[in-house]
Structures are given as C-alpha cells and as structure tokens.
Amino acid sequence: MRKMLVIGNVLGIIVILLFIIQPFSTAPPTPKVTSGETVIPVTEGSYCWDGPFSGKCVDKKYSSIVAMAGEEQSASVAPGENVTVTFKKQPKKMVAEQWVGDSHVETVEVKDHLIVVPEKEGIYVYHLVAHWKQGDGSYVFSVKVK
C-alpha cells in the first residue's frame, strides 16, 4: 500500500511539472518592446516551435499585418525615438518591416535591439520575425510618431 502511495505521488509530481513546463516549451518567447519608459503592446503572430516534450506550429490569421497590430494600441513616441526590442532568450536572427498603411512596406534595421522610428509624424506598424534553434515567431506592434 505504501509503495502505491509513493508511485502515485511521483506520478502526480510529474504531471504537475508537465503542466508547468508545457506552456513555456511550445511557443517562442514574446519580446518586450519599449520606448523610454513606455511599454509598447505586442501582438503575437504565427509561429513554429520545438520544445523538449513536443512541438507545434500555430497559424494565426489576420486580414493584414496592420489589422494584426490594431491602431488603437499604438504607443506615442517622439520623432526619431529609439524603440528597444528584447527577448528573454535572444534570437539568432531577427528581421523587421515597417508598414505605413496596408501597402507601403520597407525593411528596417534592428541594431543592438534598437529600431529608430521615422522623423515624420504618422502611425507605423512594425512586423518582426525572429528565428531561434527551436523555431521562429512573428510579432507586430505599432507606434504613433508625434
């Protein structure tokens, strides 16, 4: 009887650990995006991730990158301001696009975790794609330069 109790406890601990570990092992980290003291909301897009116990791909559907960002979530930043993008686990590679409206897109440089916003006023949406050994993830955020 005592042996069954020990086995039950061990199995219970294993199940609890799997529930705690599982959410962190099947998705890439979400970046913290800031401008000065302002935290900029980030929307997670599609991703593929291989964790220690399982892997998965998630396809999140939006009508456009701009719709994914949601203009109501735009954080106000000053012209030419630095936006910092940091991950708990740094990606091997990250590419960024700057969108103005649904049609004008250009690649922007991310250097030392920084993106410099334009001097011209307006709403700019940034689409990031980060790559790690375990997989990749996409993210968007928007800023209102004023």
MIDRENFI-277657 format. One record per residue (C-alpha): x, y, z; residue in one letter; chain; residue number from 1. Coordinates in Angstrom, 3 decimals, always signed. Example, Ala and Ser with C-alpha at 12.3 -4.5 7.8 and 13.67 -1.06 7.14 Angstrom:
<sites>
        u        v        w r c   k
  +12.300   -4.500   +7.800 A A   1
  +13.670   -1.060   +7.140 S A   2
</sites>
This chain:
<sites>
        u        v        w r c   k
   +0.000   +0.000   +0.000 M A   1
   +2.812   +2.402   +0.898 R A   2
   +4.578   +1.637   -2.392 K A   3
   +1.416   +2.577   -4.331 M A   4
   +1.195   +5.870   -2.436 L A   5
   +4.816   +6.731   -3.325 V A   6
   +4.241   +5.835   -7.000 I A   7
   +1.057   +7.929   -7.028 G A   8
   +2.891  +10.913   -5.532 N A   9
   +5.743  +10.632   -8.048 V A  10
   +3.282  +10.418  -10.958 L A  11
   +1.384  +13.416   -9.559 G A  12
   +4.567  +15.477   -9.384 I A  13
   +5.470  +14.506  -12.960 I A  14
   +2.009  +15.525  -14.228 V A  15
   +2.205  +18.863  -12.394 I A  16
   +5.679  +19.542  -13.810 L A  17
   +4.475  +18.779  -17.331 L A  18
   +1.612  +21.270  -16.956 F A  19
   +4.015  +23.916  -15.647 I A  20
   +6.713  +23.288  -18.284 I A  21
   +4.427  +22.661  -21.280 Q A  22
   +3.241  +26.242  -21.918 P A  23
   +6.807  +27.527  -21.888 F A  24
   +8.190  +24.838  -24.152 S A  25
   +5.779  +25.030  -27.100 T A  26
   +5.945  +28.697  -28.048 A A  27
   +8.724  +31.179  -28.739 P A  28
   +9.330  +33.987  -26.256 P A  29
   +7.392  +37.214  -26.723 T A  30
   +9.516  +40.347  -26.906 P A  31
   +9.324  +43.269  -24.539 K A  32
   +9.097  +46.407  -26.669 V A  33
   +9.747  +49.790  -25.064 T A  34
  +10.443  +53.389  -25.910 S A  35
  +11.970  +55.106  -22.917 G A  36
   +9.669  +54.198  -20.010 E A  37
   +6.724  +53.385  -22.311 T A  38
   +5.897  +49.698  -22.790 V A  39
   +4.508  +49.125  -26.284 I A  40
   +1.844  +46.390  -26.666 P A  41
   +2.928  +43.465  -28.864 V A  42
   +0.663  +41.062  -30.739 T A  43
   +1.987  +37.550  -31.300 E A  44
   +1.510  +36.142  -34.786 G A  45
   +2.084  +32.711  -36.286 S A  46
   +4.927  +30.548  -35.038 Y A  47
   +6.550  +27.107  -35.093 C A  48
   +8.386  +25.844  -32.018 W A  49
  +10.032  +22.583  -30.935 D A  50
  +10.054  +22.119  -27.170 G A  51
  +11.627  +19.378  -25.051 P A  52
   +8.396  +17.356  -24.915 F A  53
   +6.548  +18.449  -28.054 S A  54
   +6.459  +20.952  -30.854 G A  55
   +3.768  +22.735  -32.776 K A  56
   +3.007  +25.281  -35.425 C A  57
   +0.262  +27.838  -34.876 V A  58
   -1.144  +29.828  -37.778 D A  59
   -2.867  +32.998  -36.595 K A  60
   -4.994  +34.563  -39.291 K A  61
   -5.408  +38.302  -39.674 Y A  62
   -6.647  +40.276  -42.666 S A  63
   -3.328  +42.160  -42.749 S A  64
   -0.234  +42.989  -40.714 I A  65
   -1.741  +46.405  -39.977 V A  66
   -5.001  +44.852  -38.715 A A  67
   -2.970  +42.477  -36.552 M A  68
   -1.295  +45.428  -34.802 A A  69
   -4.541  +47.261  -34.104 G A  70
   -4.108  +51.012  -34.420 E A  71
   -5.918  +51.575  -31.112 E A  72
   -2.880  +50.016  -29.415 Q A  73
   -0.408  +52.478  -30.934 S A  74
   +2.007  +53.897  -28.382 A A  75
   +3.005  +57.538  -28.774 S A  76
   +6.704  +58.150  -29.421 V A  77
   +8.743  +61.198  -30.370 A A  78
  +10.148  +61.589  -33.907 P A  79
  +13.469  +59.746  -34.323 G A  80
  +12.990  +57.938  -30.988 E A  81
  +14.630  +54.557  -30.295 N A  82
  +12.375  +51.556  -29.763 V A  83
  +14.016  +48.688  -27.878 T A  84
  +13.087  +45.066  -28.649 V A  85
  +14.325  +42.487  -26.133 T A  86
  +13.645  +38.789  -25.651 F A  87
  +14.335  +36.658  -22.570 K A  88
  +16.032  +34.271  -24.990 K A  89
  +17.764  +36.237  -27.741 Q A  90
  +17.030  +35.050  -31.297 P A  91
  +19.793  +34.016  -33.670 K A  92
  +18.329  +36.310  -36.317 K A  93
  +15.572  +38.911  -36.484 M A  94
  +14.141  +40.791  -39.447 V A  95
  +11.840  +43.790  -39.212 A A  96
   +9.477  +45.516  -41.610 E A  97
   +7.916  +48.934  -41.222 Q A  98
   +4.375  +49.303  -42.583 W A  99
   +2.596  +52.565  -43.328 V A 100
   -0.965  +51.690  -44.262 G A 101
   -1.661  +48.317  -45.862 D A 102
   +0.548  +48.748  -48.906 S A 103
   +3.739  +50.649  -48.115 H A 104
   +6.309  +48.338  -46.508 V A 105
  +10.066  +48.516  -46.168 E A 106
  +12.730  +46.549  -44.338 T A 107
  +14.204  +48.333  -41.327 V A 108
  +17.428  +47.686  -39.488 E A 109
  +17.436  +46.282  -35.966 V A 110
  +20.827  +47.089  -34.464 K A 111
  +21.694  +46.315  -30.841 D A 112
  +17.990  +45.582  -30.175 H A 113
  +17.015  +49.070  -31.394 L A 114
  +14.699  +50.327  -34.126 I A 115
  +14.754  +54.062  -34.856 V A 116
  +11.302  +55.419  -35.724 V A 117
  +10.928  +57.972  -38.539 P A 118
  +11.054  +61.727  -38.063 E A 119
   +7.768  +62.152  -39.966 K A 120
   +4.557  +62.047  -37.917 E A 121
   +2.187  +59.160  -38.501 G A 122
   +1.265  +55.628  -37.442 I A 123
   +3.893  +52.987  -38.177 Y A 124
   +3.395  +49.242  -37.771 V A 125
   +6.417  +47.020  -37.224 Y A 126
   +6.390  +43.345  -38.158 H A 127
   +9.166  +41.278  -36.589 L A 128
  +10.172  +37.724  -37.462 V A 129
  +12.625  +36.145  -35.021 A A 130
  +14.471  +32.849  -35.529 H A 131
  +15.883  +30.518  -32.873 W A 132
  +17.277  +26.996  -32.993 K A 133
  +13.875  +25.723  -31.773 Q A 134
  +11.826  +27.596  -34.386 G A 135
  +10.534  +31.039  -35.243 D A 136
   +7.858  +33.534  -34.290 G A 137
   +6.285  +36.659  -35.705 S A 138
   +5.144  +39.736  -33.802 Y A 139
   +3.703  +43.166  -34.519 V A 140
   +3.472  +46.453  -32.687 F A 141
   +2.552  +49.955  -33.722 S A 142
   +3.701  +53.415  -32.761 V A 143
   +2.245  +56.856  -33.335 K A 144
   +5.034  +59.316  -34.072 V A 145
   +4.029  +62.814  -32.926 K A 146
</sites>
